[in-house]
Amino acid sequence: MNRTAGLNADLLKAALTGLTGPDKSMDPKWFYDRAGSALFERITRLPEYYPTRTETAILTAGIARIAAHVPKGSALVELGSGASVKTRILLDGLHDLAAYLPVDVSESFLRQVAADLDRAYPALPVVPIIADFMAPLRLPAAYADHPKVGFFPGSTIGNLEPDRARALLASVRQWPGIAAFIVGIDLVKDVETLVQAYDDAAGVTAAFNRNLLVRLNREAGARFDPDTFDHEARWNPDLARMEMHLVSRVEQGVAIGPGMARFAAGESIHTESSHKYTRDSFDDLARAAGWRRDTFLSDAQDHFAVTVLLPG
Ligand SMILES: C[S@@+](CC[C@H](N)C(=O)[O-])C[C@H]1O[C@@H](n2cnc3c(N)ncnc32)[C@H](O)[C@@H]1O
């Protein structure tokens, strides 16, 4: 973490850029401090949050078809690995992996998860990489000559605007030795199911969203009162995406380090988008980034899909 005077300088800069103008937004990567990562894990177990259990079932049923695209001696590189729970389906089902390289911004959470995996898979080198997956990725030199297989589950790709999603897909396509990219995508579906998944009855997603303000107070010298912001989940039909917002209940000014964010009552911070795909819209995106979509595994309700992309 880049620290100046005890503050997280990168987060402070992002907050001053994202929150002091008229259209307020933050990159969702800032959700994931240790508390945010733990809250996300709770979200994955909520009854309303269909993506995790659906993707888990698809991976479990489809592991043999996925394994067919993974060369012997591959390094498995997971982007936004989080708790690496679903990864275990791959680690159990793929034989002869050279290493597992989880990439995440949530530093202490990633170190803990890597230590747990080390104990569970003593024969497999687990090398955590603390990095922003949007930046050029430096993979350990020890695996330079190994085939690489990318893994990007959890519909994290949906958090990226389409041009950034294309850029990310294109940059993975350039990894030396890239053999396949396994990507989990959330599919367009009825609005009620979507809204409930992002606004659960127990309020865990609301706590996850508000935790961003708690983090800004702790790490960026901000003075938010999180209780003055409502969590809102909205479907945006024009852009086929769910959006999460934090909506100020009152007119207020909030100090952020040396700056000031001014809110009208009802004004929001757009904290996350989650783009939903169709088979065709994702195929188009993958093709534009130099991939050929080979495998498309989905559930009976077509709620979620796991795809295998091959160099096109
Ligand atoms: C939606 S969660 C998915 C977690 C896990 N892969 C799953 O499928 O349950 C997104 C994960 O990506 C990480 N993340 C988000 N933005 C990132 C970025 N720009 N660079 C690296 N990691 C990021 C978060 O810390 C979090 O662990």
The ligand as an SDF file (V2000), in Angstrom:
LIG
                    3D

 27 29  0  0  0  0  0  0  0  0999 V2000
  -16.7100  -10.5670   -6.8590 C   0  0  0  0  0  0  0  0  0  0  0  0
  -15.3060  -11.0390   -5.8700 S   0  0  0  0  0  0  0  0  0  0  0  0
  -15.0350  -12.6990   -6.4980 C   0  0  0  0  0  0  0  0  0  0  0  0
  -14.2150  -13.5490   -5.5710 C   0  0  0  0  0  0  0  0  0  0  0  0
  -14.0140  -15.0020   -6.0380 C   0  0  0  0  0  0  0  0  0  0  0  0
  -13.2210  -15.0490   -7.2600 N   0  0  0  0  0  0  0  0  0  0  0  0
  -15.3400  -15.6680   -6.2830 C   0  0  0  0  0  0  0  0  0  0  0  0
  -15.5750  -16.1000   -7.4050 O   0  0  0  0  0  0  0  0  0  0  0  0
  -16.1200  -15.8100   -5.3270 O   0  0  0  0  0  0  0  0  0  0  0  0
  -14.0390  -10.0950   -6.6370 C   0  0  0  0  0  0  0  0  0  0  0  0
  -12.6230  -10.4010   -6.1440 C   0  0  0  0  0  0  0  0  0  0  0  0
  -11.7130   -9.7170   -6.9990 O   0  0  0  0  0  0  0  0  0  0  0  0
  -10.8340   -8.9030   -6.2470 C   0  0  0  0  0  0  0  0  0  0  0  0
  -10.6070   -7.7100   -7.0690 N   0  0  0  0  0  0  0  0  0  0  0  0
  -11.5220   -6.7680   -7.4280 C   0  0  0  0  0  0  0  0  0  0  0  0
  -10.9700   -5.8630   -8.2440 N   0  0  0  0  0  0  0  0  0  0  0  0
   -9.6670   -6.2470   -8.4020 C   0  0  0  0  0  0  0  0  0  0  0  0
   -8.5780   -5.7150   -9.1500 C   0  0  0  0  0  0  0  0  0  0  0  0
   -8.7370   -4.6130   -9.8910 N   0  0  0  0  0  0  0  0  0  0  0  0
   -7.3940   -6.3620   -9.1010 N   0  0  0  0  0  0  0  0  0  0  0  0
   -7.2290   -7.4940   -8.3420 C   0  0  0  0  0  0  0  0  0  0  0  0
   -8.2340   -8.0340   -7.6060 N   0  0  0  0  0  0  0  0  0  0  0  0
   -9.4370   -7.4210   -7.6480 C   0  0  0  0  0  0  0  0  0  0  0  0
  -11.5300   -8.6280   -4.9320 C   0  0  0  0  0  0  0  0  0  0  0  0
  -10.6250   -8.3770   -3.8740 O   0  0  0  0  0  0  0  0  0  0  0  0
  -12.3320   -9.9130   -4.7410 C   0  0  0  0  0  0  0  0  0  0  0  0
  -11.5740  -10.8870   -4.0550 O   0  0  0  0  0  0  0  0  0  0  0  0
  1  2  1  0
  2  3  1  0
  2 10  1  0
  3  4  1  0
  4  5  1  0
  5  6  1  0
  5  7  1  0
  7  8  2  0
  7  9  1  0
 10 11  1  0
 11 12  1  0
 11 26  1  0
 12 13  1  0
 13 14  1  0
 13 24  1  0
 14 15  1  0
 14 23  1  0
 15 16  2  0
 16 17  1  0
 17 18  1  0
 17 23  2  0
 18 19  1  0
 18 20  2  0
 20 21  1  0
 21 22  2  0
 22 23  1  0
 24 25  1  0
 24 26  1  0
 26 27  1  0
M  CHG  2   2   1   9  -1
M  END
$$$$
